[in-house]
Amino acid sequence: ASWAETEGSYTSSTGRVQVARRALAPAAQARPAWELLHRLAVELGIDQARALSPRILFAEMAVAVPAFSGITWGRLLGGAALAVHGEVPGGD
């Protein structure tokens, strides 16, 4: 699926996180990259078959990556870009 067909989150180079909502449904059999990677991991025995979504993946990342702790999908849906812990200063 193209970026316009994918829901997820993005983190800028300055450490701001925001939700990207999909603009249209994927055509035909197109799938978002996160879904394809998960299916591949299941086939390779690296991950377990389970229900996944951008919300679930973000929650798992927030637990595993200290910079994202305290940031939730619900807070991101509030519309404001949130700073990761230890925000990177902007360029000169």
C-alpha positions as CSV (number, residue, x, y, z in Angstrom):
1,A,0.0,0.0,0.0
2,S,1.1,3.6,-0.6
3,W,1.7,6.0,2.2
4,A,-1.8,7.5,1.5
5,E,-3.3,4.1,2.1
6,T,-1.5,3.4,5.4
7,E,-2.4,4.3,9.0
8,G,0.4,4.6,11.4
9,S,2.7,7.0,13.3
10,Y,5.7,9.0,12.2
11,T,8.6,10.5,14.2
12,S,10.3,13.5,12.8
13,S,14.0,14.1,12.9
14,T,13.4,16.5,15.8
15,G,11.6,13.8,17.8
16,R,8.0,14.8,17.3
17,V,5.6,11.9,17.0
18,Q,2.2,12.1,15.3
19,V,-0.5,9.9,13.8
20,A,-0.9,9.6,10.1
21,R,-4.4,8.6,9.1
22,R,-5.0,6.8,5.8
23,A,-6.6,8.9,3.2
24,L,-8.1,6.0,1.2
25,A,-8.5,2.3,1.4
26,P,-5.8,0.1,-0.2
27,A,-6.7,-1.1,-3.7
28,A,-7.1,-4.8,-4.5
29,Q,-4.7,-6.9,-2.4
30,A,-2.4,-4.1,-1.4
31,R,-1.3,-4.3,2.3
32,P,0.6,-1.8,4.5
33,A,4.3,-2.6,5.1
34,W,3.7,-3.3,8.8
35,E,1.2,-6.0,7.9
36,L,3.5,-7.6,5.3
37,L,6.5,-7.6,7.7
38,H,4.4,-9.3,10.4
39,R,3.1,-12.0,8.0
40,L,6.7,-12.6,7.0
41,A,7.8,-12.9,10.6
42,V,5.0,-15.4,11.3
43,E,6.0,-17.5,8.3
44,L,9.6,-17.5,9.4
45,G,8.7,-18.4,13.0
46,I,10.0,-15.2,14.4
47,D,6.6,-13.9,15.7
48,Q,3.3,-15.4,16.6
49,A,0.1,-15.1,14.6
50,R,-2.1,-12.6,16.4
51,A,-4.3,-9.6,15.7
52,L,-2.2,-6.5,15.0
53,S,-2.9,-2.9,14.2
54,P,-0.9,0.4,14.3
55,R,-2.3,1.1,17.7
56,I,-1.1,-2.3,19.1
57,L,2.3,-1.9,17.5
58,F,2.8,1.6,18.9
59,A,1.9,0.4,22.4
60,E,4.5,-2.4,22.1
61,M,7.1,0.1,20.9
62,A,6.3,2.5,23.8
63,V,7.0,-0.4,26.2
64,A,10.2,-1.5,24.4
65,V,11.7,1.9,23.6
66,P,12.2,4.2,26.6
67,A,12.1,7.3,24.4
68,F,8.4,6.5,23.6
69,S,7.3,5.7,27.2
70,G,4.3,7.6,28.3
71,I,3.1,8.3,24.7
72,T,-0.1,6.5,23.8
73,W,-2.1,6.1,20.7
74,G,-5.0,7.9,22.4
75,R,-2.8,10.9,23.2
76,L,-1.6,11.0,19.6
77,L,-5.2,11.0,18.3
78,G,-5.6,14.2,20.2
79,G,-4.0,15.9,17.2
80,A,-0.9,17.4,18.6
81,A,2.6,16.1,17.8
82,L,4.2,14.8,21.0
83,A,7.9,14.9,21.8
84,V,9.8,11.7,22.5
85,H,11.9,11.8,25.7
86,G,15.2,13.4,24.9
87,E,14.0,15.4,21.9
88,V,16.7,16.0,19.3
89,P,17.5,19.7,18.8
90,G,16.7,21.2,15.4
91,G,19.3,22.0,12.8
92,D,21.0,25.4,12.6
